[in-house]
């Protein structure tokens, strides 16, 4: 017969820690597209490895094309402001995700070592 599976406090701490850490990684993955510093590093790598072509623009070139797609000067300014605001919001969200990773790792360690 099957025994019922009962989880103790330590196991639940590790499960919740892993869940928090995975959620933090998901947040970091989603906000990375708004981070201009990451786009600059990706662009430099793309140029350095010779992957940049006219059909394959770098991340910074793509952001600049998006800004220049504005119909007027005001539209371009709004897109540029949105890009800058997105960059700083991504930095804040990335910092929060790092704190969540630390908390998740702490829960996992506490669940493993605390007996």
C-alpha positions, -999 to 999 in steps of 0.1 A, spaced: 0 0 0 10 36 -5 22 54 25 9 89 29 36 115 22 39 140 50 62 169 48 78 185 78 88 221 84 122 216 69 109 203 37 83 230 34 110 256 40 131 242 12 101 240 -11 91 276 -4 127 288 -8 130 271 -41 97 286 -52 108 321 -42 142 317 -59 125 305 -92 101 334 -91 131 358 -86 149 342 -116 117 347 -137 115 384 -127 152 388 -136 146 372 -170 115 393 -178 130 427 -168 163 421 -186 148 433 -219 143 468 -204 179 472 -190 200 494 -211 233 482 -195 225 447 -205 216 458 -240 250 476 -242 269 445 -232 249 423 -256 255 448 -284 293 449 -277 294 411 -277 275 409 -309 299 434 -326 330 417 -311 320 383 -324 310 396 -358 273 387 -356 261 422 -363 247 426 -399 223 451 -414 196 424 -411 206 415 -375 209 448 -356 223 450 -321 200 455 -291 209 492 -288 203 497 -325 169 481 -321 160 504 -292 172 534 -312 150 523 -341 120 520 -318 126 555 -305 130 569 -341 98 553 -351 79 581 -334 60 602 -358 69 635 -343 96 650 -320 71 647 -291 65 610 -300 102 603 -301 106 621 -267 79 600 -252 95 568 -265 129 579 -252 114 588 -218 96 554 -217 129 536 -225 147 555 -196 119 549 -172 118 512 -181 156 510 -176 153 524 -140 123 503 -132 142 472 -144 171 481 -121 147 483 -91 130 451 -100 164 434 -105 175 445 -71 143 432 -55 148 399 -74 183 396 -60 170 401 -25 144 374 -32 171 350 -44 190 356 -12 159 350 9 150 318 -11 186 305 -7 184 313 30 152 294 34 167 264 15 198 265 37 177 268 69 155 240 58 184 218 50 206 225 81 181 234 108 172 201 125 
